[in-house]
């Protein structure tokens, strides 16, 4: 698009995800540490005569480009709630480079990117906190994706707070997915109901992460056994942390140096050329 407005839907990872209880409405009380990678899907938009969405990229197949897409829902919501005639019709192009149903917030990240795009160009008076409140009813992860910064999420993941002890910006990260989708709802539904305790908190951020866990890993592996293979391969590459993100199947590895991450990515590409991988750094 010539002269298009652009935003990035930064990939989300859950550095840890503790499920504390199952609520009567079917949702779950969780404690999770969100972090974001400096790469993701791309959103481009330009003023048009009517709202339209086009989807391209390696993971575009099967995605709806209608009004039910979260990107278009965000556009409609912001126009209805705060537009006042200031948000014109937009032709939006979503380039999907992140796998779908992968535990890295692709749809939520795209929705948040659209919200930031509309805010920056048409509704600049809306701050991050207000924008997160507006769009959070569309999905639990969208609020965290608005700022796309490391934070603690509680409730169903929408109540956010800072974690100053986690100074992780620039940390080399490798994301890996066996190209198998995993539906979030069934994984949460298969959680065994055992509260294994809260997230560890303390002044040492690395110790905090190493002492944490992802309580969805066991039910996700039951649905997608290949997650075990991914975690085994990542662990053999000697990161300081390897864990599944969200409800799977994407797993991540954190390294101390970019060269270590790049060597690990090259090794993994040789061993498993069919897997999807993305090398980057935490924002």
C-alpha positions in Angstrom: 0.0 0.0 0.0 1.4 3.4 -1.0 1.5 5.7 2.0 0.0 3.2 4.2 -0.3 3.4 8.0 1.6 0.5 9.5 1.9 -1.4 12.9 3.4 -4.6 14.0 1.5 -7.3 15.9 4.4 -8.3 18.2 4.5 -12.0 19.1 3.5 -12.7 22.7 5.0 -15.3 24.9 4.1 -16.5 28.3 7.3 -16.7 30.3 5.3 -18.5 32.9 1.6 -19.4 33.3 0.2 -20.5 36.6 -3.5 -21.6 36.6 -5.0 -21.0 40.1 -8.6 -21.9 39.8 -11.5 -22.6 37.4 -14.3 -20.0 37.7 -18.0 -20.7 37.5 -18.2 -18.9 34.2 -15.8 -21.4 32.6 -12.8 -19.1 32.6 -9.7 -19.5 34.8 -7.9 -17.4 37.3 -4.3 -17.3 36.2 -1.0 -15.6 37.0 1.2 -15.1 33.9 4.3 -13.2 32.9 3.8 -11.7 29.5 6.8 -10.8 27.3 7.0 -9.8 23.6 9.3 -10.5 20.8 10.6 -7.8 18.4 8.9 -9.4 15.4 5.4 -10.5 14.4 2.5 -10.0 12.0 2.2 -6.7 10.0 -0.8 -4.5 9.7 -1.1 -1.8 7.0 -4.1 0.4 6.4 -5.1 3.3 4.2 -8.2 5.4 3.9 -10.8 3.9 1.6 -14.4 4.2 0.6 -15.4 1.2 2.9 -13.9 -1.0 5.5 -12.1 -4.0 3.9 -9.6 -6.6 5.2 -7.2 -8.5 3.0 -5.0 -11.2 4.5 -1.8 -12.5 3.0 1.4 -14.1 4.3 2.5 -17.7 5.0 -0.3 -18.4 7.6 -3.2 -16.6 5.8 -5.0 -19.8 4.7 -8.3 -20.4 6.4 -8.5 -17.0 8.2 -11.7 -15.0 7.9 -11.4 -11.6 6.3 -14.9 -10.6 7.4 -16.3 -8.5 10.2 -15.7 -11.4 12.7 -11.9 -11.0 12.4 -10.6 -9.4 15.6 -8.8 -6.7 13.5 -12.1 -5.5 12.1 -13.9 -5.9 15.4 -11.4 -3.5 17.0 -11.8 -1.0 14.2 -15.6 -1.1 14.6 -15.4 -0.9 18.4 -13.1 2.1 18.4 -15.2 3.9 15.8 -18.4 3.3 17.7 -17.0 4.1 21.2 -14.7 7.0 20.4 -14.7 7.8 16.7 -17.1 10.7 16.6 -16.7 10.7 12.8 -12.9 10.9 13.1 -12.1 7.2 12.1 -12.7 6.9 8.3 -13.3 3.7 6.4 -10.0 1.8 6.1 -8.6 -0.8 3.7 -6.5 -3.0 6.0 -4.0 -5.6 5.0 -2.9 -8.2 7.5 0.3 -10.1 6.8 0.3 -13.3 8.8 3.8 -14.5 9.6 3.0 -16.0 13.0 1.3 -19.4 13.1 -2.3 -19.6 14.1 -3.6 -21.3 17.3 0.0 -21.4 18.5 0.1 -19.9 22.0 1.8 -16.7 20.9 -1.2 -14.4 20.8 -1.4 -13.9 17.0 -5.0 -12.8 16.8 -4.7 -10.7 20.0 -1.5 -9.2 18.8 -3.1 -8.2 15.5 -6.1 -6.7 17.3 -3.9 -4.7 19.5 -1.8 -3.5 16.6 -5.0 -2.3 14.9 -6.0 -0.5 18.0 -2.6 1.2 18.2 -2.8 2.2 14.5 -6.3 3.7 14.9 -5.3 5.5 18.1 -2.0 6.9 16.7 -3.6 8.3 13.5 -7.1 9.2 14.6 -7.6 9.1 18.4 -4.3 10.2 19.9 -5.9 11.3 23.2 -6.5 7.7 24.3 -3.6 6.4 26.4 -2.4 2.8 26.6 -4.3 2.0 29.8 -7.6 3.3 28.4 -7.0 1.6 25.1 -6.4 -1.7 26.8 -9.7 -1.3 28.8 -11.6 -0.6 25.6 -10.4 -3.6 23.7 -9.9 -6.2 26.5 -13.5 -7.5 26.2 -12.6 -8.9 22.8 -10.0 -11.3 24.3 -8.1 -11.8 27.5 -4.6 -11.3 25.9 -5.4 -8.2 23.9 -4.9 -5.9 26.9 -1.3 -7.0 27.4 -0.7 -6.8 23.6 -1.6 -3.1 23.5 1.6 -2.0 25.2 3.5 -5.2 24.2 5.8 -4.9 27.2 6.8 -7.4 29.8 4.2 -7.4 32.6 2.3 -9.6 35.1 -1.2 -10.6 34.1 -3.8 -11.8 36.7 -7.5 -12.5 36.7 -8.0 -14.1 33.3 -4.9 -12.2 32.1 -6.5 -8.8 31.6 -5.4 -7.2 35.0 -1.9 -6.0 34.3 0.9 -4.7 36.5 4.6 -3.9 36.1 7.4 -6.3 37.0 10.5 -4.1 37.4 12.6 -7.0 38.7 12.4 -8.6 35.2 14.9 -6.6 33.1 14.7 -8.7 30.0 14.8 -6.2 27.1 17.1 -7.4 24.4 17.3 -11.0 25.6 17.9 -13.3 22.6 14.9 -15.6 22.1 14.1 -18.4 19.7 10.4 -19.4 19.1 9.7 -22.9 17.6 6.4 -24.5 16.5 6.0 -27.9 15.0 3.4 -26.4 12.6 0.6 -28.1 14.5 -2.3 -25.9 15.8 -3.6 -26.3 19.4 -7.0 -24.9 20.4 -6.8 -22.9 23.6 -10.3 -23.8 25.0 -9.8 -27.6 25.2 -6.4 -27.2 26.8 -7.8 -25.0 29.6 -10.7 -27.4 30.0 -8.3 -30.3 30.4 -6.4 -28.6 33.2 -6.5 -31.0 36.2 -7.8 -28.4 38.7 -4.8 -28.6 41.0 -3.5 -25.2 42.2 0.2 -25.7 42.3 0.9 -22.3 43.9 1.5 -18.7 42.9 4.2 -17.2 40.8 7.4 -16.8 42.8 8.2 -13.1 43.4 11.5 -11.7 44.4 14.4 -9.4 43.4 16.1 -11.9 41.1 14.2 -12.0 37.9 16.0 -15.0 36.5 15.4 -17.0 39.6 11.7 -16.0 39.4 11.5 -17.4 35.9 13.4 -20.6 36.6 11.2 -21.3 39.6 8.0 -20.8 37.6 6.1 -23.1 35.2 3.4 -23.4 32.6 0.4 -25.3 34.1 -1.1 -25.9 30.6 1.9 -27.8 29.4 0.6 -31.2 30.5 -2.8 -30.9 28.8 -1.3 -29.3 25.7 1.1 -32.2 25.4 -1.8 -34.6 25.6 -3.4 -32.8 22.7 -0.1 -32.4 20.8 2.6 -34.8 21.8 5.1 -33.1 19.4 5.5 -30.4 22.0 7.7 -32.8 23.9 10.0 -33.1 20.9 10.2 -29.3 20.6 11.1 -28.9 24.3 13.6 -31.7 24.1 15.3 -30.2 21.1 15.4 -26.7 22.6 16.7 -28.0 25.9 19.6 -29.7 24.1 20.6 -26.3 22.6 21.6 -25.1 26.1 19.4 -22.0 26.6 19.0 -20.7 30.2 15.3 -21.2 29.9 13.1 -23.3 27.6 9.3 -23.5 28.1 6.0 -23.8 26.3 4.1 -20.5 25.6 0.5 -20.1 26.4 -1.6 -23.2 25.5 1.0 -24.3 22.9 2.3 -25.6 20.7 4.9 -22.9 20.4 7.8 -23.2 22.7 10.6 -20.6 23.4 14.2 -20.6 24.5 16.1 -17.7 26.1 19.8 -17.3 25.6 22.5 -15.1 27.1 24.0 -14.1 23.7 22.8 -13.5 20.2 25.5 -15.8 18.8 24.2 -18.7 21.0 20.6 -18.1 19.7 21.7 -18.0 16.1 23.8 -21.2 16.4 20.8 -22.9 18.1 18.5 -21.7 15.3 20.8 -23.0 12.6 21.1 -26.4 14.4 17.4 -26.7 14.7 16.8 -25.8 11.1 19.1 -28.6 10.0 17.4 -31.2 12.3 13.8 -30.1 11.7 13.4 -28.2 8.5 9.7 -28.6 8.6 9.3 -26.7 11.9 8.5 -23.0 12.1 11.0 -20.9 13.9 11.6 -17.2 14.6 14.7 -15.7 16.1 14.5 -12.4 17.8 14.9 -10.5 21.0 12.5 -9.6 23.8 11.2 -6.0 23.6 
